[in-house]
């Protein structure tokens, strides 16, 4: 039964790799990489169960976290073309773009004076 699950996971890995190399857009390729990571987590879990080593589940959870963080980092990079804080997105540029009007209370208006 679990051998069939392992075989189906390998078949899905092959199909995901085909999607990775033939994906027409960048986002199809990112989705294929994310799916490959998810299926790899499943494969690590099933292999850990087949070999009787529950330590593999810890490795699978760690790999799932790395997969999630790397997918977010890849998508952020393709959207902003930088992983760090860019000069176009600093607090000074946000503060400069907001108008100074009287509708926002100042610090002295928030604190009542006795």
Secondary structure, 3 states (H helix, E strand, C coil): CHHHHHHHHHHHHHHHHHHHHHCCCHHHHHHHHHHHHHHHHHHHHHHHHHHCCCHHHHHHHHHHHHHHHHHHHHHHHHHHCCCCCCHHHCHHHHHHHCCCCCCCCCHHHHCCCC
